[in-house]
Amino acid sequence: MSPPRFTPEFKDEAVRQITERGYSVADVSARLGVSAHSLYKWVNAVKPDKTDQQASELLAAKSEILRLRAQLHRSEEERDIPKKGRSVLCKGARVKYRFFNEHRHEYRVATMCRVLKVARAGFYAWLHQPNSKRAIQDERLLELIRDSYVASGGVYGSPRVFADLREAGETCGKHRVERIMRNNKIQAIRGYKSPKTVKGRPSILAPNRVNREFTVDAPDRVWVTDITYIRTWQGWLYLAVVLDLHSRGVVGWSMKPTIAKELVLDALMMAVWRRKPKQEVIVHSDQGSQYGSDDWKRFCDANQLLPSMSRRGNCWDNAVAESFFSSLKKERIRKRIYKTRDLARGDVFDYIEAFYNRTRRHSHLGGVSPEAFERASI
């Protein structure tokens, strides 16, 4: 029996497009390339059964219990927040904002702002620019300090670096330079230099079979894969993708709240189910622990996949995957923070399946989408 064309994760996101995000079955069918019959079947499979009057009364009782629990939870928050935040009660707003950011997964932001008497809009503005003007100025000075330090071969301490800055026209104080260097662990080297980590070493688990040859003349010859993360108020959402170098299309993806090996295995499994390659496929990745796991190697061996790995610390060896993540974050995610992982998951799903693969014009493909490029190359 051949494996199903659509994974359960794909079906769940397609159903949410209809039941939660307001799209019609016809719209979702056209955008995702799924038949309307299949979509109706998926939607009906998750519809709750009709309940009788007794079940309705039980549901109302449960709703009342949930309401009372929520009210109790708010009361406990209003009691506990001043206790935990006693060290910031008399501090400035920025100090309280840091407290909010550290505890917003434990308490609601609106409650913390009300209890500690801080404007909620100010906290969200602080999230986009958490540094004060002085901190921003320190960052600018840090770049100048590093330039002076590197130019000296690492032998300048704060007095000589301060002299370089004054000569360049900066008006900062000597103690400020000393503080910035101390906080960033910049100090003059005395005697022998400490050994540094050597980057660029080839992987001992799998050779680099791609060697930056990112132009492939046929589909399902070389796939590249990588992981990125997306900010939400509930915490990080990790995204793993598998791209075909021929069309630059996303042939497999997975999103999970953890960065365990199952994240990359599910993305690769989706690629295998969708593409059903007839010949051996090179799968190129970095040297992350997920790609070096025994489960990853076993899955590749069982599905005619040939692992390939970049050199350590060299992002250019996997530039296509890095470029896709850059496009995703610039064109869709930008600087936003999603309220929930589910909202982030739905937005990324829409970008990959409805926009990037089917519509977005790709400069490497002559201004056509990955799917259009594959159709033209058949």
Contacts in CASP RR format, 6 or more apart in sequence:
PFRMAT RR
TARGET T0000
AUTHOR 0000-0000-0000
METHOD contacts of the structure
MODEL  1
MSPPRFTPEFKDEAVRQITERGYSVADVSARLGVSAHSLYKWVNAVKPDK
TDQQASELLAAKSEILRLRAQLHRSEEERDIPKKGRSVLCKGARVKYRFF
NEHRHEYRVATMCRVLKVARAGFYAWLHQPNSKRAIQDERLLELIRDSYV
ASGGVYGSPRVFADLREAGETCGKHRVERIMRNNKIQAIRGYKSPKTVKG
RPSILAPNRVNREFTVDAPDRVWVTDITYIRTWQGWLYLAVVLDLHSRGV
VGWSMKPTIAKELVLDALMMAVWRRKPKQEVIVHSDQGSQYGSDDWKRFC
DANQLLPSMSRRGNCWDNAVAESFFSSLKKERIRKRIYKTRDLARGDVFD
YIEAFYNRTRRHSHLGGVSPEAFERASI
2 276 0 8 1.000
3 272 0 8 1.000
3 273 0 8 1.000
3 276 0 8 1.000
4 273 0 8 1.000
5 273 0 8 1.000
5 274 0 8 1.000
6 14 0 8 1.000
6 34 0 8 1.000
6 38 0 8 1.000
7 266 0 8 1.000
7 269 0 8 1.000
7 270 0 8 1.000
7 273 0 8 1.000
9 254 0 8 1.000
9 255 0 8 1.000
9 266 0 8 1.000
9 270 0 8 1.000
10 270 0 8 1.000
10 353 0 8 1.000
11 42 0 8 1.000
13 345 0 8 1.000
13 346 0 8 1.000
13 349 0 8 1.000
13 353 0 8 1.000
14 28 0 8 1.000
14 32 0 8 1.000
14 34 0 8 1.000
14 39 0 8 1.000
14 42 0 8 1.000
15 39 0 8 1.000
15 42 0 8 1.000
15 43 0 8 1.000
15 46 0 8 1.000
16 342 0 8 1.000
16 346 0 8 1.000
17 23 0 8 1.000
17 28 0 8 1.000
17 31 0 8 1.000
17 32 0 8 1.000
17 346 0 8 1.000
17 350 0 8 1.000
18 24 0 8 1.000
18 25 0 8 1.000
18 28 0 8 1.000
18 39 0 8 1.000
18 43 0 8 1.000
19 43 0 8 1.000
19 46 0 8 1.000
21 346 0 8 1.000
23 31 0 8 1.000
25 36 0 8 1.000
25 39 0 8 1.000
25 40 0 8 1.000
25 43 0 8 1.000
26 36 0 8 1.000
28 34 0 8 1.000
28 39 0 8 1.000
29 35 0 8 1.000
29 36 0 8 1.000
29 39 0 8 1.000
31 353 0 8 1.000
31 354 0 8 1.000
31 358 0 8 1.000
32 353 0 8 1.000
32 354 0 8 1.000
33 358 0 8 1.000
51 59 0 8 1.000
74 111 0 8 1.000
77 107 0 8 1.000
77 108 0 8 1.000
77 111 0 8 1.000
77 115 0 8 1.000
78 111 0 8 1.000
78 115 0 8 1.000
80 107 0 8 1.000
81 107 0 8 1.000
81 111 0 8 1.000
81 112 0 8 1.000
81 115 0 8 1.000
81 116 0 8 1.000
82 89 0 8 1.000
82 115 0 8 1.000
82 116 0 8 1.000
84 103 0 8 1.000
85 99 0 8 1.000
85 116 0 8 1.000
88 95 0 8 1.000
88 96 0 8 1.000
88 99 0 8 1.000
88 116 0 8 1.000
89 116 0 8 1.000
93 118 0 8 1.000
93 119 0 8 1.000
93 122 0 8 1.000
93 126 0 8 1.000
94 126 0 8 1.000
94 130 0 8 1.000
94 132 0 8 1.000
96 116 0 8 1.000
96 118 0 8 1.000
97 118 0 8 1.000
97 122 0 8 1.000
97 123 0 8 1.000
97 126 0 8 1.000
97 127 0 8 1.000
97 130 0 8 1.000
98 130 0 8 1.000
99 112 0 8 1.000
99 116 0 8 1.000
100 109 0 8 1.000
100 112 0 8 1.000
100 113 0 8 1.000
100 118 0 8 1.000
100 123 0 8 1.000
101 127 0 8 1.000
101 130 0 8 1.000
103 112 0 8 1.000
104 112 0 8 1.000
104 233 0 8 1.000
105 233 0 8 1.000
105 234 0 8 1.000
105 235 0 8 1.000
109 120 0 8 1.000
109 123 0 8 1.000
110 120 0 8 1.000
112 118 0 8 1.000
113 119 0 8 1.000
113 120 0 8 1.000
113 123 0 8 1.000
127 337 0 8 1.000
128 335 0 8 1.000
131 139 0 8 1.000
138 176 0 8 1.000
138 180 0 8 1.000
141 165 0 8 1.000
141 170 0 8 1.000
141 172 0 8 1.000
141 176 0 8 1.000
141 177 0 8 1.000
141 180 0 8 1.000
142 180 0 8 1.000
142 184 0 8 1.000
144 165 0 8 1.000
144 168 0 8 1.000
144 170 0 8 1.000
145 161 0 8 1.000
145 165 0 8 1.000
145 177 0 8 1.000
145 180 0 8 1.000
145 181 0 8 1.000
145 186 0 8 1.000
146 186 0 8 1.000
148 156 0 8 1.000
148 160 0 8 1.000
148 161 0 8 1.000
148 164 0 8 1.000
148 165 0 8 1.000
149 156 0 8 1.000
149 157 0 8 1.000
149 161 0 8 1.000
149 181 0 8 1.000
149 186 0 8 1.000
152 160 0 8 1.000
152 161 0 8 1.000
153 189 0 8 1.000
154 188 0 8 1.000
154 189 0 8 1.000
155 188 0 8 1.000
155 189 0 8 1.000
156 164 0 8 1.000
156 188 0 8 1.000
157 181 0 8 1.000
157 187 0 8 1.000
157 188 0 8 1.000
158 174 0 8 1.000
158 177 0 8 1.000
158 178 0 8 1.000
158 181 0 8 1.000
159 174 0 8 1.000
161 177 0 8 1.000
161 181 0 8 1.000
162 172 0 8 1.000
162 173 0 8 1.000
162 174 0 8 1.000
162 177 0 8 1.000
162 178 0 8 1.000
165 172 0 8 1.000
165 177 0 8 1.000
180 186 0 8 1.000
181 187 0 8 1.000
199 311 0 8 1.000
199 312 0 8 1.000
199 313 0 8 1.000
199 314 0 8 1.000
200 311 0 8 1.000
200 312 0 8 1.000
200 313 0 8 1.000
200 314 0 8 1.000
201 311 0 8 1.000
201 312 0 8 1.000
202 208 0 8 1.000
202 309 0 8 1.000
202 311 0 8 1.000
202 312 0 8 1.000
203 287 0 8 1.000
203 309 0 8 1.000
203 310 0 8 1.000
203 311 0 8 1.000
203 312 0 8 1.000
205 287 0 8 1.000
205 292 0 8 1.000
205 297 0 8 1.000
205 307 0 8 1.000
205 309 0 8 1.000
206 307 0 8 1.000
206 308 0 8 1.000
206 309 0 8 1.000
207 308 0 8 1.000
207 309 0 8 1.000
208 284 0 8 1.000
208 308 0 8 1.000
208 309 0 8 1.000
208 310 0 8 1.000
208 311 0 8 1.000
208 317 0 8 1.000
209 282 0 8 1.000
209 284 0 8 1.000
209 306 0 8 1.000
209 308 0 8 1.000
210 222 0 8 1.000
210 224 0 8 1.000
210 282 0 8 1.000
210 284 0 8 1.000
210 308 0 8 1.000
210 317 0 8 1.000
212 316 0 8 1.000
212 317 0 8 1.000
212 319 0 8 1.000
214 245 0 8 1.000
214 319 0 8 1.000
214 320 0 8 1.000
215 245 0 8 1.000
216 222 0 8 1.000
216 244 0 8 1.000
216 245 0 8 1.000
216 246 0 8 1.000
217 246 0 8 1.000
218 246 0 8 1.000
219 244 0 8 1.000
219 246 0 8 1.000
219 247 0 8 1.000
219 275 0 8 1.000
219 374 0 8 1.000
219 377 0 8 1.000
220 244 0 8 1.000
220 246 0 8 1.000
220 275 0 8 1.000
220 277 0 8 1.000
220 278 0 8 1.000
220 279 0 8 1.000
220 281 0 8 1.000
221 245 0 8 1.000
221 246 0 8 1.000
221 279 0 8 1.000
221 281 0 8 1.000
221 282 0 8 1.000
222 244 0 8 1.000
222 245 0 8 1.000
222 246 0 8 1.000
222 281 0 8 1.000
222 282 0 8 1.000
222 284 0 8 1.000
223 242 0 8 1.000
223 243 0 8 1.000
223 244 0 8 1.000
223 245 0 8 1.000
223 251 0 8 1.000
223 271 0 8 1.000
223 281 0 8 1.000
223 282 0 8 1.000
223 283 0 8 1.000
223 284 0 8 1.000
224 242 0 8 1.000
224 243 0 8 1.000
224 245 0 8 1.000
224 283 0 8 1.000
224 284 0 8 1.000
224 285 0 8 1.000
224 318 0 8 1.000
224 320 0 8 1.000
224 321 0 8 1.000
225 240 0 8 1.000
225 241 0 8 1.000
225 242 0 8 1.000
225 243 0 8 1.000
225 264 0 8 1.000
225 267 0 8 1.000
225 268 0 8 1.000
225 283 0 8 1.000
225 284 0 8 1.000
225 285 0 8 1.000
225 291 0 8 1.000
225 321 0 8 1.000
226 240 0 8 1.000
226 241 0 8 1.000
226 285 0 8 1.000
226 286 0 8 1.000
226 318 0 8 1.000
226 321 0 8 1.000
226 322 0 8 1.000
226 325 0 8 1.000
227 238 0 8 1.000
227 239 0 8 1.000
227 240 0 8 1.000
227 259 0 8 1.000
227 263 0 8 1.000
227 264 0 8 1.000
227 290 0 8 1.000
228 238 0 8 1.000
228 239 0 8 1.000
228 325 0 8 1.000
228 328 0 8 1.000
228 329 0 8 1.000
229 236 0 8 1.000
229 237 0 8 1.000
229 238 0 8 1.000
229 239 0 8 1.000
229 259 0 8 1.000
230 236 0 8 1.000
230 237 0 8 1.000
230 238 0 8 1.000
230 239 0 8 1.000
230 333 0 8 1.000
230 338 0 8 1.000
230 344 0 8 1.000
230 348 0 8 1.000
231 237 0 8 1.000
231 337 0 8 1.000
231 338 0 8 1.000
232 337 0 8 1.000
232 338 0 8 1.000
232 339 0 8 1.000
232 340 0 8 1.000
232 341 0 8 1.000
232 343 0 8 1.000
232 344 0 8 1.000
233 337 0 8 1.000
233 338 0 8 1.000
233 339 0 8 1.000
233 340 0 8 1.000
234 257 0 8 1.000
234 339 0 8 1.000
234 340 0 8 1.000
234 341 0 8 1.000
235 257 0 8 1.000
235 341 0 8 1.000
236 257 0 8 1.000
237 255 0 8 1.000
237 256 0 8 1.000
237 257 0 8 1.000
237 338 0 8 1.000
237 341 0 8 1.000
237 344 0 8 1.000
237 345 0 8 1.000
238 255 0 8 1.000
238 256 0 8 1.000
238 257 0 8 1.000
238 258 0 8 1.000
238 259 0 8 1.000
238 263 0 8 1.000
239 253 0 8 1.000
239 254 0 8 1.000
239 255 0 8 1.000
239 348 0 8 1.000
240 253 0 8 1.000
240 254 0 8 1.000
240 255 0 8 1.000
240 263 0 8 1.000
240 264 0 8 1.000
240 266 0 8 1.000
240 267 0 8 1.000
241 250 0 8 1.000
241 252 0 8 1.000
241 253 0 8 1.000
241 267 0 8 1.000
241 321 0 8 1.000
241 324 0 8 1.000
241 325 0 8 1.000
241 352 0 8 1.000
242 250 0 8 1.000
242 251 0 8 1.000
242 252 0 8 1.000
242 253 0 8 1.000
242 267 0 8 1.000
242 268 0 8 1.000
242 270 0 8 1.000
242 271 0 8 1.000
242 283 0 8 1.000
243 249 0 8 1.000
243 250 0 8 1.000
243 251 0 8 1.000
243 320 0 8 1.000
243 321 0 8 1.000
243 324 0 8 1.000
244 251 0 8 1.000
244 275 0 8 1.000
244 370 0 8 1.000
245 320 0 8 1.000
246 374 0 8 1.000
246 377 0 8 1.000
247 365 0 8 1.000
247 370 0 8 1.000
247 371 0 8 1.000
247 373 0 8 1.000
247 374 0 8 1.000
247 377 0 8 1.000
248 320 0 8 1.000
248 324 0 8 1.000
248 362 0 8 1.000
248 364 0 8 1.000
248 365 0 8 1.000
248 370 0 8 1.000
248 373 0 8 1.000
249 356 0 8 1.000
249 357 0 8 1.000
249 370 0 8 1.000
249 371 0 8 1.000
250 324 0 8 1.000
250 352 0 8 1.000
250 356 0 8 1.000
250 357 0 8 1.000
250 370 0 8 1.000
251 270 0 8 1.000
251 271 0 8 1.000
251 274 0 8 1.000
251 275 0 8 1.000
252 267 0 8 1.000
252 268 0 8 1.000
252 270 0 8 1.000
252 271 0 8 1.000
252 274 0 8 1.000
253 267 0 8 1.000
253 270 0 8 1.000
253 352 0 8 1.000
254 262 0 8 1.000
254 263 0 8 1.000
254 264 0 8 1.000
254 266 0 8 1.000
254 267 0 8 1.000
254 270 0 8 1.000
255 263 0 8 1.000
255 341 0 8 1.000
255 344 0 8 1.000
255 345 0 8 1.000
255 348 0 8 1.000
255 349 0 8 1.000
256 262 0 8 1.000
256 263 0 8 1.000
256 266 0 8 1.000
257 341 0 8 1.000
259 290 0 8 1.000
260 290 0 8 1.000
261 289 0 8 1.000
261 290 0 8 1.000
261 293 0 8 1.000
261 295 0 8 1.000
261 296 0 8 1.000
263 290 0 8 1.000
264 285 0 8 1.000
264 290 0 8 1.000
264 291 0 8 1.000
264 296 0 8 1.000
265 295 0 8 1.000
265 296 0 8 1.000
265 299 0 8 1.000
268 283 0 8 1.000
268 296 0 8 1.000
268 299 0 8 1.000
268 300 0 8 1.000
268 305 0 8 1.000
269 299 0 8 1.000
272 303 0 8 1.000
272 305 0 8 1.000
277 304 0 8 1.000
279 304 0 8 1.000
280 304 0 8 1.000
280 305 0 8 1.000
280 306 0 8 1.000
281 304 0 8 1.000
281 305 0 8 1.000
281 306 0 8 1.000
282 305 0 8 1.000
282 306 0 8 1.000
282 308 0 8 1.000
283 300 0 8 1.000
283 305 0 8 1.000
283 306 0 8 1.000
283 307 0 8 1.000
283 308 0 8 1.000
284 308 0 8 1.000
284 309 0 8 1.000
284 310 0 8 1.000
284 317 0 8 1.000
284 318 0 8 1.000
285 291 0 8 1.000
285 307 0 8 1.000
285 308 0 8 1.000
285 309 0 8 1.000
285 310 0 8 1.000
285 318 0 8 1.000
286 309 0 8 1.000
286 310 0 8 1.000
286 313 0 8 1.000
286 315 0 8 1.000
286 317 0 8 1.000
286 318 0 8 1.000
287 309 0 8 1.000
287 310 0 8 1.000
287 311 0 8 1.000
287 312 0 8 1.000
287 313 0 8 1.000
290 296 0 8 1.000
291 307 0 8 1.000
291 309 0 8 1.000
296 307 0 8 1.000
297 307 0 8 1.000
299 305 0 8 1.000
300 306 0 8 1.000
300 307 0 8 1.000
310 317 0 8 1.000
310 318 0 8 1.000
311 317 0 8 1.000
315 322 0 8 1.000
324 356 0 8 1.000
327 356 0 8 1.000
328 348 0 8 1.000
328 351 0 8 1.000
328 356 0 8 1.000
331 351 0 8 1.000
332 347 0 8 1.000
332 348 0 8 1.000
332 351 0 8 1.000
332 355 0 8 1.000
333 347 0 8 1.000
333 348 0 8 1.000
338 344 0 8 1.000
338 347 0 8 1.000
356 369 0 8 1.000
356 370 0 8 1.000
357 369 0 8 1.000
357 370 0 8 1.000
357 371 0 8 1.000
358 369 0 8 1.000
358 371 0 8 1.000
359 369 0 8 1.000
360 369 0 8 1.000
360 370 0 8 1.000
361 367 0 8 1.000
361 368 0 8 1.000
361 369 0 8 1.000
362 368 0 8 1.000
362 369 0 8 1.000
362 370 0 8 1.000
362 373 0 8 1.000
365 373 0 8 1.000
366 373 0 8 1.000
368 376 0 8 1.000
END
